[in-house]
Amino acid sequence: MKIILSNKCRQHMEAHKNDFVVDWKELIELCEVEGKFNHLHKSFEIIKVEFPFSVGYCNCIETDANDEIVFAKRYGRDTYSRFILNKSSNL
């Protein structure tokens, strides 16, 4: 089986490479070795893989009614994303 990652996927993963504690390419290789892709049979599939160890950092934060929240379209995106102006993720 040949796993093909789209350019969009690669760009996304590279943009977030500092959020990983394990290189994302190594995680793909680990999944291949462990057979996590063996059940795939369609020409295009989206899957969720869970690891028994931490693979990266989350920059999501809890919000409440006192937070300054705005919605904006990120460059090259068609949908709005939620941004909190008065807090940071402390990464």
Number of C-alpha atoms within 10 A of each C-alpha: 8 6 11 9 9 9 9 9 11 13 11 11 16 14 10 13 14 13 17 14 11 14 15 18 12 10 14 16 11 12 16 15 11 10 10 14 16 11 7 13 9 6 7 9 7 6 9 5 10 9 8 5 7 10 15 15 13 10 10 10 10 8 12 7 6 7 12 12 14 11 11 11 11 11 6 6 9 8 9 11 11 11 13 16 10 10 13 11 11 7 8
